Amino acid sequence: MFRNYSDFFEAIDEEEAAIKLREGKTVEDLKEKFRTYKAFDLISAYMAETTVGILYAKYNC
C-alpha cells in the first residue's frame, strides 16, 4: 500500500522506521481517497481517540 500511494505517504527513518503523511496532505485527503474502501471496523479504529492519542504520543505530533 505504501508504494501504491506514495503521493500520500513517505518513509521516515529516525530511531525506528515509520511511514508518515506527506507534507500538504490532510486527514480530509485521506478520507476522500480511502474511507469508502475500508471496513467500518477499520475506519472506526483510524478515528478512535485512543488510537489517535497513542500515535500522536509515540511520534510527537
Buried (B, 14 or more C-beta within 10 A) or exposed (E): EEEEEEEBBBEEEEEEEEEEBEEEBEEEBBEEEBEEEEEEEEBEEBEEEEEBEEEEEEEEE
